[in-house]
Amino acid sequence: MNLKISQHDINLEPFMSKPPDFNRKSILMQTERDIKSEIVNIIPLTSQEKLFHIKILDPCEREQ
């Protein structure tokens, strides 16, 4: 079975034209959500790129 999938440029989609404003939760897509977390480590990869290690915080743990 040969299924041909046509090419699609994801950059043409409206959500790819600019990053979402996470301060306005009403405009987020339904699949997106905010999760409380903290950055525990930052590893520089290049002069412009960094790798962030994050820890997802449990609501009970945040109160401590």
C-alpha positions in Angstrom: 0.0 0.0 0.0 1.6 3.3 -1.1 0.2 6.3 0.7 1.4 9.5 -0.7 1.4 12.4 1.8 1.7 15.9 0.3 4.2 18.3 1.6 3.0 21.0 4.0 5.0 24.0 5.1 4.3 24.3 8.9 5.8 27.8 8.9 2.7 29.0 7.1 0.4 28.1 10.0 -0.7 31.1 12.0 0.6 29.8 15.3 4.1 29.5 13.8 4.3 33.2 12.7 4.9 34.4 16.3 5.3 32.8 19.6 2.2 32.5 21.8 1.8 35.1 24.6 1.6 32.8 27.6 0.4 35.8 29.8 -2.9 35.7 27.9 -4.2 32.3 28.6 -7.4 32.9 26.6 -5.6 32.8 23.3 -3.7 29.5 23.9 -4.6 26.5 21.9 -6.6 23.9 23.9 -3.7 21.5 23.8 -1.4 24.0 25.5 -1.4 24.5 29.2 0.9 26.1 31.7 2.7 24.0 34.3 4.5 25.4 37.3 8.1 24.6 37.1 11.5 25.8 38.1 14.8 25.9 36.2 17.3 23.7 38.0 20.2 23.9 35.6 21.3 25.7 32.4 23.8 24.2 30.0 25.2 26.5 27.3 25.3 24.7 23.9 26.4 27.4 21.6 26.7 31.2 21.9 23.0 31.6 21.2 21.5 28.3 22.5 21.0 26.9 26.0 19.6 23.7 27.4 17.4 24.2 30.3 16.8 21.4 32.9 13.5 22.0 34.5 11.7 20.5 37.5 7.9 20.3 37.3 6.6 21.4 40.7 3.9 19.6 42.5 1.3 22.0 44.0 1.9 20.6 47.5 5.7 21.0 47.1 5.4 24.6 46.0 3.7 25.6 49.2 6.7 24.4 51.3 
